[in-house]
Amino acid sequence: MNKKKAVVTGGMGFIGSHVAQALEERGYEVVIVDTQAGQDINDAELLRQLFFGATFVFHLAALPRVQYSIEHPEETHRVNVDGTLAVLTAAKEAGVKKVIYSASSSAYGDQDTMPLVESMPAKPKSPYGLQKYIGELYCRMFSEVYGLPTVSLRYFNVYGPGADPNGAYALAIAKFLKQRTDGNPITITGDGKQTRDFTHVRDVVRANILAATSEKVGKGEVINIGAGRNATINRIAELIGGRVEYIAPRLEPHDTLADNSLAKRLLNWEPQVSLEDGIKELKKISGLI
C-alpha cells in the first residue's frame, strides 16, 4: 500500500520494458500501458483510470522508426502526437507529479556542426522526427500553462538486450547481430560512413530514473541522452564481424553526436557502458563469442 506508483506507456517495448523492470527493482508499483496488452494510447478514460495515484508517468509509447513514418505519416501521427497529448491531458487530470517523455535525436535532422546541442533549432527530416519534436513542445506547454511537471529526454540510437532485430526498419546493431547469427551478410545502407551516437539501454534507463527523481527538472526541459561518442556504421559491422553487403542509401540524417553536458549538469548523468563492451555483451548473448 505504501509503494509509489509509476506508469510506463510502451512498457512492453524495448526501452519501456527495461524502464519498467528498473522501477520494479526500486520498489515501485508499475502499471504498463501498451498495445501488446490490447490498450490504446488514445483511450482517454483508460489513461485517467490507470494514471490515478501515480507519482510518475514514463511516456515511451510510440510508433518508432524514421522510414516507417515516411511511409505511414497519418498512422504515426495518431500515436506519436495525438497519443502524447492524451497522456499529458490524463496526467494533468490525475494529478501526476511528473511526466518523463521519451523524445528523439531525430528532431535535430541535419545540422551544420557537431556535437548536437539542445539549443540548436529543430530540423526534422521525417514525420517521426517532427512528431517527437511536437511532443516536446506539448510537454513544455503543459508545464507552462497547466503546471504539470515534465521533462523530455532526447535519445540517441539506443541499443542493447531485447532490441527487435526483425523487419525492414530494425535498429542497426540488433539487425547486424541477427544477420551474423543467421550466417547472412551484414547489409549496410549507403557507403556506411554515416555516424551514429549509439547509447546503451541501461544508460537510458538510468537517465529516466534520474529525470523522474531530480528536483532540477520538471519545467519542460529538453535533455540529450547520448554517449557523446559516435561511430560509423562500418565500424559497427567491424565490431560484430562477418561479411558485409552495401545496399541503397535511404533518407536519414548523415551524422549524430550528442553534447551530453546538460544531462551531466541537471541529472548528474553520464554514460557508463562503452560501445565496445555493449556489443561484446550482445555477441555473448547471441552465442557469437
Contacts in CASP RR format, 6 or more apart in sequence:
PFRMAT RR
TARGET T0000
AUTHOR 0000-0000-0000
METHOD contacts of the structure
MODEL  1
MNKKKAVVTGGMGFIGSHVAQALEERGYEVVIVDTQAGQDINDAELLRQL
FFGATFVFHLAALPRVQYSIEHPEETHRVNVDGTLAVLTAAKEAGVKKVI
YSASSSAYGDQDTMPLVESMPAKPKSPYGLQKYIGELYCRMFSEVYGLPT
VSLRYFNVYGPGADPNGAYALAIAKFLKQRTDGNPITITGDGKQTRDFTH
VRDVVRANILAATSEKVGKGEVINIGAGRNATINRIAELIGGRVEYIAPR
LEPHDTLADNSLAKRLLNWEPQVSLEDGIKELKKISGLI
3 27 0 8 1.000
3 28 0 8 1.000
3 29 0 8 1.000
4 27 0 8 1.000
4 28 0 8 1.000
4 29 0 8 1.000
4 55 0 8 1.000
4 56 0 8 1.000
5 28 0 8 1.000
5 29 0 8 1.000
5 30 0 8 1.000
5 31 0 8 1.000
5 53 0 8 1.000
5 54 0 8 1.000
5 55 0 8 1.000
6 23 0 8 1.000
6 28 0 8 1.000
6 29 0 8 1.000
6 30 0 8 1.000
6 31 0 8 1.000
6 54 0 8 1.000
6 55 0 8 1.000
6 56 0 8 1.000
6 57 0 8 1.000
6 58 0 8 1.000
6 212 0 8 1.000
7 30 0 8 1.000
7 31 0 8 1.000
7 32 0 8 1.000
7 33 0 8 1.000
7 50 0 8 1.000
7 51 0 8 1.000
7 54 0 8 1.000
7 56 0 8 1.000
7 57 0 8 1.000
7 58 0 8 1.000
7 96 0 8 1.000
8 16 0 8 1.000
8 19 0 8 1.000
8 20 0 8 1.000
8 23 0 8 1.000
8 30 0 8 1.000
8 31 0 8 1.000
8 32 0 8 1.000
8 33 0 8 1.000
8 57 0 8 1.000
8 58 0 8 1.000
8 60 0 8 1.000
9 32 0 8 1.000
9 33 0 8 1.000
9 34 0 8 1.000
9 41 0 8 1.000
9 57 0 8 1.000
9 58 0 8 1.000
9 59 0 8 1.000
9 60 0 8 1.000
9 61 0 8 1.000
9 87 0 8 1.000
10 16 0 8 1.000
10 32 0 8 1.000
10 33 0 8 1.000
10 34 0 8 1.000
10 35 0 8 1.000
10 60 0 8 1.000
10 61 0 8 1.000
10 62 0 8 1.000
11 17 0 8 1.000
11 19 0 8 1.000
11 20 0 8 1.000
11 32 0 8 1.000
11 33 0 8 1.000
11 34 0 8 1.000
11 60 0 8 1.000
11 61 0 8 1.000
12 32 0 8 1.000
12 34 0 8 1.000
12 36 0 8 1.000
12 37 0 8 1.000
13 34 0 8 1.000
13 36 0 8 1.000
13 60 0 8 1.000
14 158 0 8 1.000
14 162 0 8 1.000
14 163 0 8 1.000
14 164 0 8 1.000
14 201 0 8 1.000
15 60 0 8 1.000
15 102 0 8 1.000
15 155 0 8 1.000
15 158 0 8 1.000
15 201 0 8 1.000
15 204 0 8 1.000
15 205 0 8 1.000
16 58 0 8 1.000
16 60 0 8 1.000
17 162 0 8 1.000
18 201 0 8 1.000
18 202 0 8 1.000
18 204 0 8 1.000
18 205 0 8 1.000
19 58 0 8 1.000
19 60 0 8 1.000
19 205 0 8 1.000
19 208 0 8 1.000
20 30 0 8 1.000
20 32 0 8 1.000
22 205 0 8 1.000
22 206 0 8 1.000
22 208 0 8 1.000
22 209 0 8 1.000
23 30 0 8 1.000
23 58 0 8 1.000
23 209 0 8 1.000
24 30 0 8 1.000
26 209 0 8 1.000
31 50 0 8 1.000
31 54 0 8 1.000
33 39 0 8 1.000
33 41 0 8 1.000
33 46 0 8 1.000
33 47 0 8 1.000
33 50 0 8 1.000
33 61 0 8 1.000
34 61 0 8 1.000
35 41 0 8 1.000
35 61 0 8 1.000
39 46 0 8 1.000
40 46 0 8 1.000
41 47 0 8 1.000
41 61 0 8 1.000
41 79 0 8 1.000
41 83 0 8 1.000
41 86 0 8 1.000
41 87 0 8 1.000
42 78 0 8 1.000
42 79 0 8 1.000
42 82 0 8 1.000
42 83 0 8 1.000
42 86 0 8 1.000
43 86 0 8 1.000
44 86 0 8 1.000
44 89 0 8 1.000
44 90 0 8 1.000
47 86 0 8 1.000
47 87 0 8 1.000
47 89 0 8 1.000
47 90 0 8 1.000
48 90 0 8 1.000
48 93 0 8 1.000
48 94 0 8 1.000
51 57 0 8 1.000
51 90 0 8 1.000
51 91 0 8 1.000
51 93 0 8 1.000
51 94 0 8 1.000
51 95 0 8 1.000
51 96 0 8 1.000
52 94 0 8 1.000
53 94 0 8 1.000
53 95 0 8 1.000
53 96 0 8 1.000
54 91 0 8 1.000
54 94 0 8 1.000
54 96 0 8 1.000
54 97 0 8 1.000
55 96 0 8 1.000
55 97 0 8 1.000
55 98 0 8 1.000
56 96 0 8 1.000
56 97 0 8 1.000
56 98 0 8 1.000
56 99 0 8 1.000
56 100 0 8 1.000
56 212 0 8 1.000
57 87 0 8 1.000
57 91 0 8 1.000
57 96 0 8 1.000
57 98 0 8 1.000
57 99 0 8 1.000
57 100 0 8 1.000
58 99 0 8 1.000
58 100 0 8 1.000
58 102 0 8 1.000
58 208 0 8 1.000
58 212 0 8 1.000
59 84 0 8 1.000
59 87 0 8 1.000
59 99 0 8 1.000
59 100 0 8 1.000
59 101 0 8 1.000
59 102 0 8 1.000
60 102 0 8 1.000
61 79 0 8 1.000
61 83 0 8 1.000
61 87 0 8 1.000
62 79 0 8 1.000
62 80 0 8 1.000
62 102 0 8 1.000
62 132 0 8 1.000
63 69 0 8 1.000
63 72 0 8 1.000
63 75 0 8 1.000
63 76 0 8 1.000
63 79 0 8 1.000
63 80 0 8 1.000
63 128 0 8 1.000
64 104 0 8 1.000
64 128 0 8 1.000
64 169 0 8 1.000
65 128 0 8 1.000
65 169 0 8 1.000
66 106 0 8 1.000
66 125 0 8 1.000
66 126 0 8 1.000
66 128 0 8 1.000
66 129 0 8 1.000
66 169 0 8 1.000
66 251 0 8 1.000
66 252 0 8 1.000
67 126 0 8 1.000
67 168 0 8 1.000
67 169 0 8 1.000
67 250 0 8 1.000
67 251 0 8 1.000
67 252 0 8 1.000
68 76 0 8 1.000
68 128 0 8 1.000
68 169 0 8 1.000
69 76 0 8 1.000
69 80 0 8 1.000
69 126 0 8 1.000
69 127 0 8 1.000
69 128 0 8 1.000
69 129 0 8 1.000
69 131 0 8 1.000
70 126 0 8 1.000
70 127 0 8 1.000
70 128 0 8 1.000
70 251 0 8 1.000
73 127 0 8 1.000
76 127 0 8 1.000
76 128 0 8 1.000
76 131 0 8 1.000
77 127 0 8 1.000
77 131 0 8 1.000
80 128 0 8 1.000
80 131 0 8 1.000
80 132 0 8 1.000
80 134 0 8 1.000
80 135 0 8 1.000
81 131 0 8 1.000
81 134 0 8 1.000
81 135 0 8 1.000
81 138 0 8 1.000
84 101 0 8 1.000
84 134 0 8 1.000
84 135 0 8 1.000
84 138 0 8 1.000
84 139 0 8 1.000
85 138 0 8 1.000
87 99 0 8 1.000
88 99 0 8 1.000
88 138 0 8 1.000
88 139 0 8 1.000
88 142 0 8 1.000
88 148 0 8 1.000
88 150 0 8 1.000
91 99 0 8 1.000
91 142 0 8 1.000
91 148 0 8 1.000
92 142 0 8 1.000
92 146 0 8 1.000
92 147 0 8 1.000
92 148 0 8 1.000
95 148 0 8 1.000
96 148 0 8 1.000
97 149 0 8 1.000
98 149 0 8 1.000
98 150 0 8 1.000
98 151 0 8 1.000
98 212 0 8 1.000
98 218 0 8 1.000
99 139 0 8 1.000
99 142 0 8 1.000
99 148 0 8 1.000
99 149 0 8 1.000
99 150 0 8 1.000
99 151 0 8 1.000
100 150 0 8 1.000
100 151 0 8 1.000
100 153 0 8 1.000
100 208 0 8 1.000
100 211 0 8 1.000
100 212 0 8 1.000
101 135 0 8 1.000
101 136 0 8 1.000
101 139 0 8 1.000
101 150 0 8 1.000
101 151 0 8 1.000
101 152 0 8 1.000
101 153 0 8 1.000
102 153 0 8 1.000
102 155 0 8 1.000
102 208 0 8 1.000
103 132 0 8 1.000
103 133 0 8 1.000
103 135 0 8 1.000
103 136 0 8 1.000
103 152 0 8 1.000
103 153 0 8 1.000
103 154 0 8 1.000
103 155 0 8 1.000
103 222 0 8 1.000
104 128 0 8 1.000
104 129 0 8 1.000
104 132 0 8 1.000
104 154 0 8 1.000
104 155 0 8 1.000
105 116 0 8 1.000
105 154 0 8 1.000
105 155 0 8 1.000
105 156 0 8 1.000
105 157 0 8 1.000
105 197 0 8 1.000
105 224 0 8 1.000
105 226 0 8 1.000
105 256 0 8 1.000
105 258 0 8 1.000
106 124 0 8 1.000
106 125 0 8 1.000
106 126 0 8 1.000
106 128 0 8 1.000
106 129 0 8 1.000
106 132 0 8 1.000
106 253 0 8 1.000
107 122 0 8 1.000
107 124 0 8 1.000
107 129 0 8 1.000
107 130 0 8 1.000
107 132 0 8 1.000
107 133 0 8 1.000
107 136 0 8 1.000
107 154 0 8 1.000
108 116 0 8 1.000
108 120 0 8 1.000
108 122 0 8 1.000
108 123 0 8 1.000
108 124 0 8 1.000
108 253 0 8 1.000
108 256 0 8 1.000
109 122 0 8 1.000
109 123 0 8 1.000
109 124 0 8 1.000
109 125 0 8 1.000
109 129 0 8 1.000
109 253 0 8 1.000
110 123 0 8 1.000
110 125 0 8 1.000
110 253 0 8 1.000
110 254 0 8 1.000
110 255 0 8 1.000
111 120 0 8 1.000
111 123 0 8 1.000
114 230 0 8 1.000
114 255 0 8 1.000
114 257 0 8 1.000
115 228 0 8 1.000
115 257 0 8 1.000
115 258 0 8 1.000
115 259 0 8 1.000
116 224 0 8 1.000
116 256 0 8 1.000
116 257 0 8 1.000
116 258 0 8 1.000
116 259 0 8 1.000
117 224 0 8 1.000
117 259 0 8 1.000
118 154 0 8 1.000
118 222 0 8 1.000
118 223 0 8 1.000
118 224 0 8 1.000
118 259 0 8 1.000
118 262 0 8 1.000
122 133 0 8 1.000
124 130 0 8 1.000
124 132 0 8 1.000
124 133 0 8 1.000
125 251 0 8 1.000
125 252 0 8 1.000
125 253 0 8 1.000
126 251 0 8 1.000
126 252 0 8 1.000
135 152 0 8 1.000
136 152 0 8 1.000
136 154 0 8 1.000
136 220 0 8 1.000
136 222 0 8 1.000
139 150 0 8 1.000
139 151 0 8 1.000
139 152 0 8 1.000
139 220 0 8 1.000
140 150 0 8 1.000
140 152 0 8 1.000
140 219 0 8 1.000
140 220 0 8 1.000
140 222 0 8 1.000
142 148 0 8 1.000
142 150 0 8 1.000
143 149 0 8 1.000
143 150 0 8 1.000
143 218 0 8 1.000
143 219 0 8 1.000
143 220 0 8 1.000
144 219 0 8 1.000
144 220 0 8 1.000
149 218 0 8 1.000
149 219 0 8 1.000
149 220 0 8 1.000
150 218 0 8 1.000
150 219 0 8 1.000
150 220 0 8 1.000
151 211 0 8 1.000
151 217 0 8 1.000
151 218 0 8 1.000
151 219 0 8 1.000
151 220 0 8 1.000
151 221 0 8 1.000
151 223 0 8 1.000
152 220 0 8 1.000
152 221 0 8 1.000
152 222 0 8 1.000
152 223 0 8 1.000
153 204 0 8 1.000
153 207 0 8 1.000
153 208 0 8 1.000
153 211 0 8 1.000
153 223 0 8 1.000
153 225 0 8 1.000
154 222 0 8 1.000
154 223 0 8 1.000
154 224 0 8 1.000
154 225 0 8 1.000
154 258 0 8 1.000
155 199 0 8 1.000
155 204 0 8 1.000
155 225 0 8 1.000
155 226 0 8 1.000
156 196 0 8 1.000
156 197 0 8 1.000
156 198 0 8 1.000
156 199 0 8 1.000
156 224 0 8 1.000
156 225 0 8 1.000
156 226 0 8 1.000
156 227 0 8 1.000
156 228 0 8 1.000
156 256 0 8 1.000
156 258 0 8 1.000
157 171 0 8 1.000
157 172 0 8 1.000
157 196 0 8 1.000
157 197 0 8 1.000
157 198 0 8 1.000
157 199 0 8 1.000
157 256 0 8 1.000
158 171 0 8 1.000
158 199 0 8 1.000
158 200 0 8 1.000
158 201 0 8 1.000
158 204 0 8 1.000
159 171 0 8 1.000
159 172 0 8 1.000
159 173 0 8 1.000
159 174 0 8 1.000
159 198 0 8 1.000
159 199 0 8 1.000
159 200 0 8 1.000
159 201 0 8 1.000
159 278 0 8 1.000
159 282 0 8 1.000
160 173 0 8 1.000
160 174 0 8 1.000
160 200 0 8 1.000
160 201 0 8 1.000
160 202 0 8 1.000
160 278 0 8 1.000
160 281 0 8 1.000
160 282 0 8 1.000
161 201 0 8 1.000
161 281 0 8 1.000
161 282 0 8 1.000
161 285 0 8 1.000
162 174 0 8 1.000
162 201 0 8 1.000
163 170 0 8 1.000
163 171 0 8 1.000
163 173 0 8 1.000
163 174 0 8 1.000
163 201 0 8 1.000
164 170 0 8 1.000
164 171 0 8 1.000
164 174 0 8 1.000
165 171 0 8 1.000
165 174 0 8 1.000
165 175 0 8 1.000
165 177 0 8 1.000
165 178 0 8 1.000
166 178 0 8 1.000
167 175 0 8 1.000
170 178 0 8 1.000
172 196 0 8 1.000
172 233 0 8 1.000
172 236 0 8 1.000
173 198 0 8 1.000
173 236 0 8 1.000
173 240 0 8 1.000
173 279 0 8 1.000
173 282 0 8 1.000
175 187 0 8 1.000
176 186 0 8 1.000
176 236 0 8 1.000
176 237 0 8 1.000
176 240 0 8 1.000
177 240 0 8 1.000
177 282 0 8 1.000
177 283 0 8 1.000
177 286 0 8 1.000
177 288 0 8 1.000
178 286 0 8 1.000
179 185 0 8 1.000
179 186 0 8 1.000
179 187 0 8 1.000
180 186 0 8 1.000
180 240 0 8 1.000
180 241 0 8 1.000
180 242 0 8 1.000
180 286 0 8 1.000
180 288 0 8 1.000
181 286 0 8 1.000
181 287 0 8 1.000
181 288 0 8 1.000
185 242 0 8 1.000
185 243 0 8 1.000
185 244 0 8 1.000
185 245 0 8 1.000
186 237 0 8 1.000
186 240 0 8 1.000
186 241 0 8 1.000
186 242 0 8 1.000
186 243 0 8 1.000
186 244 0 8 1.000
186 245 0 8 1.000
187 245 0 8 1.000
187 246 0 8 1.000
187 247 0 8 1.000
188 233 0 8 1.000
188 234 0 8 1.000
188 237 0 8 1.000
188 244 0 8 1.000
188 245 0 8 1.000
188 246 0 8 1.000
188 247 0 8 1.000
189 233 0 8 1.000
189 246 0 8 1.000
189 247 0 8 1.000
189 248 0 8 1.000
189 249 0 8 1.000
189 250 0 8 1.000
190 246 0 8 1.000
190 247 0 8 1.000
190 248 0 8 1.000
190 249 0 8 1.000
191 246 0 8 1.000
191 249 0 8 1.000
192 232 0 8 1.000
192 233 0 8 1.000
192 234 0 8 1.000
192 246 0 8 1.000
193 232 0 8 1.000
193 233 0 8 1.000
193 234 0 8 1.000
194 232 0 8 1.000
194 233 0 8 1.000
194 252 0 8 1.000
194 254 0 8 1.000
194 255 0 8 1.000
195 230 0 8 1.000
195 231 0 8 1.000
195 232 0 8 1.000
195 233 0 8 1.000
195 254 0 8 1.000
195 255 0 8 1.000
195 256 0 8 1.000
195 257 0 8 1.000
196 230 0 8 1.000
196 231 0 8 1.000
196 233 0 8 1.000
196 236 0 8 1.000
196 255 0 8 1.000
196 256 0 8 1.000
197 226 0 8 1.000
197 227 0 8 1.000
197 228 0 8 1.000
197 229 0 8 1.000
197 230 0 8 1.000
197 256 0 8 1.000
197 257 0 8 1.000
197 258 0 8 1.000
198 227 0 8 1.000
198 230 0 8 1.000
198 231 0 8 1.000
198 236 0 8 1.000
198 275 0 8 1.000
199 225 0 8 1.000
199 226 0 8 1.000
199 227 0 8 1.000
199 258 0 8 1.000
199 271 0 8 1.000
200 227 0 8 1.000
200 271 0 8 1.000
200 272 0 8 1.000
200 273 0 8 1.000
200 278 0 8 1.000
202 272 0 8 1.000
202 273 0 8 1.000
203 225 0 8 1.000
203 226 0 8 1.000
203 227 0 8 1.000
203 269 0 8 1.000
203 271 0 8 1.000
203 272 0 8 1.000
203 273 0 8 1.000
204 225 0 8 1.000
206 269 0 8 1.000
206 272 0 8 1.000
207 223 0 8 1.000
207 225 0 8 1.000
207 263 0 8 1.000
207 267 0 8 1.000
207 269 0 8 1.000
210 267 0 8 1.000
210 268 0 8 1.000
210 269 0 8 1.000
211 217 0 8 1.000
211 223 0 8 1.000
211 267 0 8 1.000
214 266 0 8 1.000
214 267 0 8 1.000
214 268 0 8 1.000
216 266 0 8 1.000
216 267 0 8 1.000
217 223 0 8 1.000
217 266 0 8 1.000
217 267 0 8 1.000
221 262 0 8 1.000
221 266 0 8 1.000
223 262 0 8 1.000
223 263 0 8 1.000
223 266 0 8 1.000
223 267 0 8 1.000
224 258 0 8 1.000
224 259 0 8 1.000
224 260 0 8 1.000
224 262 0 8 1.000
224 263 0 8 1.000
225 258 0 8 1.000
225 260 0 8 1.000
225 263 0 8 1.000
225 269 0 8 1.000
226 258 0 8 1.000
226 260 0 8 1.000
226 263 0 8 1.000
226 271 0 8 1.000
227 258 0 8 1.000
227 260 0 8 1.000
227 271 0 8 1.000
227 275 0 8 1.000
228 257 0 8 1.000
228 258 0 8 1.000
228 259 0 8 1.000
228 260 0 8 1.000
228 271 0 8 1.000
229 257 0 8 1.000
229 275 0 8 1.000
230 255 0 8 1.000
230 256 0 8 1.000
230 257 0 8 1.000
231 275 0 8 1.000
234 244 0 8 1.000
236 279 0 8 1.000
237 244 0 8 1.000
239 275 0 8 1.000
239 276 0 8 1.000
239 279 0 8 1.000
240 279 0 8 1.000
240 283 0 8 1.000
240 288 0 8 1.000
260 269 0 8 1.000
260 270 0 8 1.000
260 271 0 8 1.000
263 269 0 8 1.000
263 270 0 8 1.000
264 270 0 8 1.000
280 289 0 8 1.000
283 289 0 8 1.000
END
